Amino acid sequence: MYTRFVVKMTNYCSKVFPVFRMLLLYYATAVFSPFLLEKSL
């Protein structure tokens, strides 16, 4: 049962993680780009 749970979680993470990483990357870019632009100017 535990092994099946781990496999299910691994499959779930492999489906969700790319989307989550893209959102995180987009959010980080949106947050940090003004600071980077201010520093470069």
C-alpha positions in Angstrom: 0.0 0.0 0.0 2.8 2.4 0.9 4.7 1.6 -2.3 1.6 2.2 -4.3 1.1 5.6 -2.6 4.6 6.6 -3.4 4.2 5.6 -7.0 1.0 7.6 -7.2 2.6 10.6 -5.7 5.5 10.3 -8.0 3.2 10.2 -11.0 1.3 13.2 -9.7 4.4 15.2 -9.1 5.8 14.4 -12.5 2.5 15.7 -14.0 2.2 18.8 -11.8 5.8 19.8 -11.3 6.5 21.2 -14.8 3.5 23.4 -14.7 4.3 24.5 -11.1 7.9 25.2 -12.1 6.8 27.3 -15.1 4.4 29.3 -12.9 7.2 29.8 -10.3 9.6 30.9 -13.0 7.1 33.3 -14.4 6.3 34.7 -11.0 10.0 35.1 -10.1 10.6 36.9 -13.5 7.7 39.2 -12.9 8.9 40.0 -9.3 12.6 40.4 -10.0 12.7 42.0 -13.5 11.9 45.5 -12.1 14.7 45.2 -9.6 17.1 44.0 -12.3 16.0 46.8 -14.6 16.5 49.4 -11.9 20.0 48.1 -11.1 21.1 48.0 -14.7 19.9 51.6 -15.4 
